[in-house]
Amino acid sequence: MSRTRGTWNTRGTWLAGAALVAVLALTGYAALSGSDDDGSDAAGKGGATPSVSGSATASPAPAYTQPEDWTEPARWVALPRGTRTDKYGSQVGYPHTTEGAMGMLVHTTNGSVEPGQSTVDVQMRIYRSYMSAEDQSDETAERVEQKAQETDKTLRQQMGVPSNGRDLPPGSYVRTTVIGYKIIEASDDQVGAWMLAQVATKKGELEKETIEYIRLVMGARWESGDWKLSTKASVDASTQGGSDKPGMATPGDAKFNEIGWTAIREAS
């Protein structure tokens, strides 16, 4: 992870394009539920409109000075994985613990769009597998698909290919990886947290990869024997801690510990 340090004072790091910050795994639900970086745009039951575009806005932090030495994160966690795969090919069956909730949230935020894939495919799978039952409706599903189509179109335009096509350029990708989280509130059946993620974008085989960072509030609720993405949980977390935005720093920076982020190890 150390290769990502030292980029926080670059303007481009913060001003990520809406589609290129296409946090793939329905983090669009965060914007609809008021859990974006501004903590606004709350929506009520059944009125959710998941959207990748604009779902997780990056906010500038004070100028960053790269530390000379690696500072070991004070808080590490290997989050549990789901115990089975559902009919949509999604990992489900997370433990009924705070770590289980975070495992689901991190898993659904991590992801990529590459040639041969589409945001529509990813968003609809996540919607079907992970959205809380009270947030699902025919209207919401239609809006999820429509917003994902708009994101795919914008993404192709920014990648330099026809907007009405499907495939991205060879060697291109948008990959989102959660690098840390900070719990806002946790109970037996509901968890809300700040998520800190890295978004890597490459526009083609010969293009240089760019790295951007986002932070957003996400919430999970225990429902029907598993953790689900929940608008209510996200709104509750945003209300409790969404206005108190934690600073941004990568693992290895002493500020990462000072801010209170927890770093993530790959589960075995």
Sine and cosine of phi, psi and omega as CSV:
sin_phi,cos_phi,sin_psi,cos_psi,sin_omega,cos_omega
0.00,0.00,-0.27,0.96,-0.12,-0.99
-0.89,0.46,-0.37,0.93,-0.03,-1.00
-0.92,0.39,-0.30,0.95,-0.03,-1.00
-1.00,0.05,-0.18,0.98,-0.05,-1.00
-0.96,0.27,0.43,-0.90,0.07,-1.00
1.00,0.03,0.13,0.99,-0.03,-1.00
-0.95,-0.31,0.03,1.00,-0.16,-0.99
-0.95,0.31,-0.34,0.94,0.00,-1.00
-1.00,-0.09,0.26,0.97,0.05,-1.00
-1.00,-0.08,0.82,-0.57,-0.08,-1.00
-0.84,0.55,-0.64,0.77,-0.02,-1.00
-0.88,0.47,-0.41,0.91,0.02,-1.00
-0.88,0.47,-0.55,0.83,-0.10,-1.00
-1.00,-0.06,-0.57,0.82,-0.14,-0.99
-1.00,-0.02,0.90,0.43,-0.02,-1.00
-0.96,0.29,0.63,-0.77,0.07,-1.00
-0.90,0.43,0.56,-0.83,-0.08,-1.00
-0.83,0.55,-0.70,0.71,-0.03,-1.00
-0.97,0.23,-0.59,0.81,-0.02,-1.00
-0.95,0.33,-0.30,0.95,0.16,-0.99
-0.99,-0.11,0.65,0.76,-0.02,-1.00
-0.96,0.28,0.98,0.20,0.02,-1.00
-0.89,0.46,0.91,-0.42,-0.39,-0.92
-0.96,0.29,-0.59,0.81,-0.23,-0.97
-1.00,-0.01,0.91,0.42,0.09,-1.00
0.79,0.61,0.48,0.88,0.16,-0.99
-0.92,0.38,-0.10,0.99,0.17,-0.99
-0.86,0.52,-0.43,0.90,0.03,-1.00
-0.90,0.44,-0.39,0.92,0.00,-1.00
-0.91,0.41,-0.65,0.76,0.00,-1.00
-0.92,0.40,-0.65,0.76,-0.05,-1.00
-0.93,0.36,-0.41,0.91,-0.07,-1.00
-0.98,-0.20,0.13,0.99,0.04,-1.00
1.00,0.07,0.28,0.96,-0.05,-1.00
-0.95,-0.32,0.41,0.91,0.13,-0.99
-0.98,0.21,-0.03,-1.00,-0.13,-0.99
-0.91,0.41,-0.34,0.94,0.03,-1.00
-1.00,-0.08,-0.15,0.99,0.02,-1.00
0.91,0.41,0.50,0.87,-0.06,-1.00
-0.88,-0.47,-0.12,-0.99,0.07,-1.00
0.89,0.45,0.67,0.75,0.02,-1.00
-0.91,0.41,0.56,-0.83,0.03,-1.00
-0.76,-0.65,0.49,-0.87,-0.04,-1.00
-1.00,0.01,-0.01,-1.00,-0.02,-1.00
-0.84,0.54,0.74,-0.68,0.06,-1.00
0.98,0.20,-0.21,0.98,-0.01,-1.00
-0.99,-0.16,0.16,0.99,-0.05,-1.00
-0.91,0.41,0.65,-0.76,0.05,-1.00
-0.76,-0.65,0.98,0.18,-0.02,-1.00
-0.82,0.57,0.68,-0.74,-0.01,-1.00
-0.50,-0.87,0.75,-0.66,0.06,-1.00
-0.95,0.30,-0.71,0.71,-0.10,-1.00
-0.91,0.41,0.80,-0.60,0.03,-1.00
0.96,0.27,0.19,0.98,-0.12,-0.99
-0.98,0.21,-0.44,0.90,-0.07,-1.00
-0.63,-0.78,0.99,-0.14,-0.09,-1.00
-1.00,0.00,0.66,-0.75,0.02,-1.00
-1.00,0.06,0.61,-0.79,-0.01,-1.00
-0.85,-0.53,0.74,-0.67,-0.02,-1.00
-0.87,0.49,0.59,-0.81,0.10,-1.00
-0.92,-0.40,0.19,-0.98,0.06,-1.00
-0.83,0.56,0.40,-0.92,-0.01,-1.00
-0.79,0.61,0.66,-0.75,-0.10,-0.99
-0.96,-0.29,0.74,-0.67,0.07,-1.00
-0.93,-0.36,0.84,-0.54,-0.07,-1.00
-0.90,0.43,0.79,-0.61,0.01,-1.00
-0.95,0.32,0.48,-0.88,0.00,-1.00
-0.96,0.29,-0.58,0.82,-0.08,-1.00
-0.86,-0.51,0.47,-0.88,0.09,-1.00
-0.94,0.33,0.76,-0.65,0.10,-0.99
-0.95,-0.30,0.90,-0.43,-0.04,-1.00
-0.87,0.50,0.78,-0.62,0.06,-1.00
-0.84,0.55,0.69,-0.73,-0.02,-1.00
-0.97,0.26,-0.41,0.91,-0.03,-1.00
-0.82,-0.57,0.92,-0.39,0.09,-1.00
-0.89,-0.46,0.51,-0.86,0.10,-1.00
-0.53,-0.85,0.65,-0.76,0.16,-0.99
-0.98,-0.22,0.98,-0.19,-0.10,-0.99
-0.96,0.28,0.59,-0.81,0.01,-1.00
-0.93,0.36,0.45,-0.89,0.09,-1.00
-0.99,-0.14,0.22,-0.98,0.11,-0.99
-0.92,0.39,0.43,-0.90,-0.07,-1.00
-1.00,-0.07,-0.12,0.99,-0.01,-1.00
-0.42,-0.91,0.12,-0.99,0.01,-1.00
-0.90,-0.45,0.74,-0.67,-0.03,-1.00
-1.00,0.08,-0.06,-1.00,-0.09,-1.00
-0.93,0.37,-0.24,0.97,0.03,-1.00
-1.00,-0.07,-0.01,1.00,-0.02,-1.00
1.00,0.07,0.28,0.96,-0.03,-1.00
-0.99,-0.12,0.54,-0.84,0.03,-1.00
-0.98,0.18,0.88,-0.48,-0.03,-1.00
-0.73,-0.68,0.01,-1.00,0.00,-1.00
0.99,0.13,0.81,0.59,-0.01,-1.00
-1.00,0.03,0.50,-0.87,-0.01,-1.00
-0.88,0.47,0.50,-0.87,0.01,-1.00
-0.99,0.13,0.90,0.43,0.00,-1.00
-0.64,-0.77,0.22,-0.98,0.08,-1.00
-0.87,0.50,-0.66,0.75,0.02,-1.00
-0.90,0.43,-0.57,0.82,0.05,-1.00
-0.90,0.45,-0.68,0.74,0.04,-1.00
-0.89,0.46,-0.69,0.72,0.00,-1.00
-0.92,0.39,-0.56,0.83,0.07,-1.00
-0.86,0.51,-0.69,0.73,0.03,-1.00
-0.91,0.41,-0.71,0.70,-0.04,-1.00
-0.89,0.46,-0.68,0.73,0.02,-1.00
-0.92,0.39,-0.69,0.73,-0.02,-1.00
-0.88,0.48,-0.65,0.76,-0.03,-1.00
-0.98,0.20,-0.26,0.96,0.07,-1.00
-1.00,0.02,-0.61,0.79,0.07,-1.00
-0.90,0.43,0.58,-0.81,0.06,-1.00
0.27,-0.96,-0.01,-1.00,-0.02,-1.00
-0.46,-0.89,0.43,-0.90,0.21,-0.98
-0.85,-0.53,0.81,-0.58,-0.05,-1.00
-0.70,-0.72,0.12,-0.99,0.03,-1.00
-0.80,0.60,0.70,-0.72,-0.03,-1.00
1.00,-0.01,-0.10,1.00,0.03,-1.00
-0.89,-0.46,0.17,-0.99,0.09,-1.00
-0.57,-0.82,0.42,-0.91,0.07,-1.00
-0.89,0.45,-0.53,0.84,0.03,-1.00
-0.86,0.52,-0.73,0.68,0.00,-1.00
-0.84,0.54,-0.73,0.68,-0.06,-1.00
-0.92,0.39,-0.74,0.67,-0.07,-1.00
-0.89,0.46,-0.68,0.73,-0.04,-1.00
-0.93,0.37,-0.59,0.81,0.05,-1.00
-0.90,0.44,-0.71,0.70,-0.01,-1.00
-0.90,0.43,-0.66,0.75,0.02,-1.00
-0.84,0.54,-0.75,0.66,-0.06,-1.00
-0.93,0.37,-0.58,0.81,-0.10,-0.99
-1.00,0.06,-0.52,0.85,-0.25,-0.97
-0.83,-0.55,-0.28,0.96,-0.05,-1.00
-0.96,0.28,0.64,-0.77,0.06,-1.00
-0.84,0.54,0.58,-0.82,-0.02,-1.00
-0.85,0.53,-0.60,0.80,-0.04,-1.00
-0.94,0.33,-0.27,0.96,0.04,-1.00
-1.00,-0.10,-0.10,1.00,-0.05,-1.00
-1.00,-0.09,0.65,-0.76,0.10,-0.99
-0.31,-0.95,0.27,-0.96,0.04,-1.00
-0.87,0.50,-0.64,0.77,-0.01,-1.00
-0.91,0.42,-0.70,0.72,-0.01,-1.00
-0.90,0.43,-0.68,0.73,0.02,-1.00
-0.86,0.51,-0.65,0.76,0.02,-1.00
-0.90,0.44,-0.63,0.77,-0.01,-1.00
-0.95,0.32,-0.61,0.79,0.07,-1.00
-0.84,0.54,-0.75,0.67,-0.03,-1.00
-0.91,0.42,-0.67,0.74,-0.02,-1.00
-0.90,0.44,-0.72,0.69,0.00,-1.00
-0.90,0.44,-0.62,0.78,0.03,-1.00
-0.91,0.42,-0.61,0.79,0.06,-1.00
-0.89,0.45,-0.65,0.76,0.03,-1.00
-0.90,0.44,-0.64,0.77,0.02,-1.00
-0.90,0.43,-0.69,0.72,0.04,-1.00
-0.86,0.51,-0.67,0.74,0.00,-1.00
-0.89,0.46,-0.73,0.68,0.00,-1.00
-0.91,0.41,-0.62,0.78,0.01,-1.00
-0.88,0.47,-0.70,0.71,0.02,-1.00
-0.89,0.45,-0.63,0.77,0.03,-1.00
-0.88,0.47,-0.69,0.73,-0.02,-1.00
-0.95,0.32,-0.37,0.93,0.06,-1.00
-1.00,0.05,-0.11,0.99,0.08,-1.00
1.00,0.08,0.43,0.90,0.05,-1.00
-0.84,-0.54,0.30,-0.95,-0.03,-1.00
-0.82,0.57,0.69,-0.72,-0.07,-1.00
-0.94,0.34,-0.33,0.95,-0.02,-1.00
-1.00,-0.09,0.11,0.99,0.05,-1.00
-1.00,0.03,-0.12,-0.99,0.02,-1.00
-0.90,-0.45,-0.74,0.68,-0.12,-0.99
-0.98,0.19,0.63,-0.77,0.15,-0.99
-0.99,0.16,0.22,-0.98,0.00,-1.00
-0.88,0.47,0.50,-0.86,0.06,-1.00
-0.82,0.57,0.71,-0.70,0.02,-1.00
0.99,0.14,0.02,1.00,-0.01,-1.00
-1.00,-0.01,0.36,-0.93,0.05,-1.00
-0.17,-0.99,0.33,-0.94,0.25,-0.97
-0.77,-0.64,0.88,-0.48,-0.08,-1.00
-0.82,-0.57,0.79,-0.61,-0.01,-1.00
-0.93,-0.36,0.77,-0.64,-0.02,-1.00
-0.71,-0.70,0.85,-0.52,0.07,-1.00
-0.96,0.29,0.79,-0.61,-0.02,-1.00
-0.94,-0.34,-0.14,0.99,0.02,-1.00
-0.11,-0.99,0.28,-0.96,0.08,-1.00
-0.51,-0.86,0.30,-0.95,0.03,-1.00
-0.64,-0.77,0.90,-0.44,-0.05,-1.00
-0.91,0.41,0.74,-0.68,0.11,-0.99
-1.00,-0.10,-0.75,0.67,0.02,-1.00
-0.45,-0.89,0.57,-0.82,-0.02,-1.00
-0.53,-0.85,0.77,-0.63,0.13,-0.99
-0.75,-0.66,-0.07,-1.00,-0.02,-1.00
-0.86,0.51,-0.60,0.80,-0.14,-0.99
-0.87,-0.49,0.14,0.99,-0.01,-1.00
-0.45,-0.89,0.69,-0.72,-0.01,-1.00
-0.66,-0.75,0.70,-0.72,0.10,-1.00
-0.75,-0.66,0.58,-0.81,-0.08,-1.00
-0.41,-0.91,0.44,-0.90,0.24,-0.97
-0.98,0.20,0.71,-0.70,0.04,-1.00
-0.92,-0.39,0.70,-0.71,0.05,-1.00
-0.90,-0.44,0.86,-0.50,-0.12,-0.99
-0.74,-0.67,0.47,-0.88,0.09,-1.00
-0.97,-0.25,0.72,-0.70,0.05,-1.00
-0.89,-0.45,0.90,-0.43,0.01,-1.00
-0.97,-0.22,0.77,-0.64,-0.03,-1.00
-0.80,-0.59,0.71,-0.71,0.07,-1.00
-0.70,-0.72,0.80,-0.59,-0.12,-0.99
-1.00,-0.03,0.00,1.00,0.02,-1.00
0.18,-0.98,0.13,-0.99,-0.08,-1.00
-0.86,0.51,-0.59,0.81,-0.07,-1.00
-0.99,-0.17,0.07,1.00,-0.01,-1.00
-1.00,0.04,0.43,-0.91,0.04,-1.00
-0.99,0.13,0.69,-0.73,0.06,-1.00
-0.95,0.33,0.67,-0.74,0.10,-0.99
-0.92,-0.39,0.54,-0.84,-0.02,-1.00
-0.87,-0.50,0.77,-0.64,0.06,-1.00
-0.77,-0.64,0.30,-0.95,-0.04,-1.00
-0.77,-0.63,0.59,-0.81,0.04,-1.00
-0.70,-0.71,0.38,-0.93,0.14,-0.99
-0.67,-0.75,0.61,-0.79,-0.03,-1.00
-0.39,-0.92,0.38,-0.92,0.04,-1.00
-1.00,-0.02,0.70,-0.72,0.08,-1.00
-0.71,-0.71,0.48,-0.88,-0.02,-1.00
-0.73,-0.68,0.55,-0.83,0.01,-1.00
-0.77,-0.63,0.54,-0.84,0.04,-1.00
-0.77,-0.64,0.64,-0.77,0.06,-1.00
-0.98,0.22,0.85,-0.53,-0.12,-0.99
-0.51,-0.86,0.81,-0.59,0.06,-1.00
0.80,0.60,0.65,0.76,0.10,-0.99
0.99,0.14,0.30,0.95,0.03,-1.00
-0.36,-0.93,0.22,-0.98,0.06,-1.00
-1.00,0.06,0.68,-0.73,-0.02,-1.00
-0.78,-0.62,0.52,-0.85,0.17,-0.99
-0.91,0.42,0.77,-0.64,-0.13,-0.99
-0.73,-0.68,0.81,-0.59,0.09,-1.00
-0.87,0.49,-0.71,0.70,-0.02,-1.00
-0.88,0.48,-0.70,0.71,0.00,-1.00
-0.89,0.45,-0.60,0.80,0.03,-1.00
-0.93,0.37,-0.68,0.73,0.04,-1.00
-0.88,0.47,-0.70,0.71,0.01,-1.00
-0.86,0.50,-0.70,0.71,-0.01,-1.00
-0.92,0.40,-0.64,0.76,0.02,-1.00
-0.90,0.44,-0.62,0.78,0.02,-1.00
-0.91,0.41,-0.64,0.77,-0.06,-1.00
-0.98,0.20,-0.59,0.81,-0.08,-1.00
-0.60,-0.80,0.10,1.00,-0.07,-1.00
-0.93,0.37,-0.45,0.89,-0.01,-1.00
-0.99,0.10,-0.24,0.97,0.01,-1.00
-0.99,-0.14,0.97,0.23,-0.11,-0.99
-0.95,0.31,0.84,-0.55,0.04,-1.00
-0.95,0.31,0.47,-0.89,0.08,-1.00
-0.91,0.42,0.20,-0.98,-0.06,-1.00
-0.89,-0.46,0.76,-0.66,0.03,-1.00
-0.37,-0.93,0.49,-0.87,0.00,-1.00
-1.00,-0.01,0.41,-0.91,0.11,-0.99
-0.82,0.57,0.68,-0.73,-0.08,-1.00
0.96,-0.29,-0.32,0.95,0.07,-1.00
-1.00,-0.07,0.72,-0.70,0.00,-1.00
-0.84,0.54,-0.51,0.86,-0.01,-1.00
-0.91,0.42,-0.44,0.90,0.04,-1.00
-0.84,0.54,-0.66,0.75,0.03,-1.00
-0.96,0.28,-0.65,0.76,-0.02,-1.00
-0.88,0.47,-0.61,0.79,-0.02,-1.00
-0.95,0.30,-0.50,0.87,0.03,-1.00
0.98,-0.20,0.32,0.95,0.06,-1.00
-0.95,0.32,0.50,-0.87,0.15,-0.99
-0.96,-0.29,0.79,-0.61,0.01,-1.00
-0.99,0.10,0.37,-0.93,-0.11,-0.99
-0.89,-0.45,0.79,-0.61,0.13,-0.99
-0.98,-0.19,0.43,-0.90,0.09,-1.00
-0.94,0.34,0.74,-0.67,0.05,-1.00
-0.94,0.33,0.50,-0.86,-0.03,-1.00
-0.99,0.15,0.00,0.00,0.00,0.00
